[in-house]
Amino acid sequence: MMPVVHDAIDALLAEGRVRLTWKGKALSTRSGSYRISLATSAPPE
């Protein structure tokens, strides 16, 4: 099951739809522990 999840996160990251961070530092690729957040260019109205 996790390979499917990892593939989905990699695709969303490549599309710029999510950001990955760990302990406040941005990650450019999924590696080790990470947190997922939506990538937004502007705050919602």
Stockholm file with secondary structure:
# STOCKHOLM 1.0

chainA/1-45         MMPVVHDAIDALLAEGRVRLTWKGKALSTRSGSYRISLATSAPPE
#=GR chainA/1-45 SS CHHHHHHHHHHHHHTTSEEEEETTEEESSCCSSCEEEECCSSCCC
#=GC SS_cons        CHHHHHHHHHHHHHTTSEEEEETTEEESSCCSSCEEEECCSSCCC
//
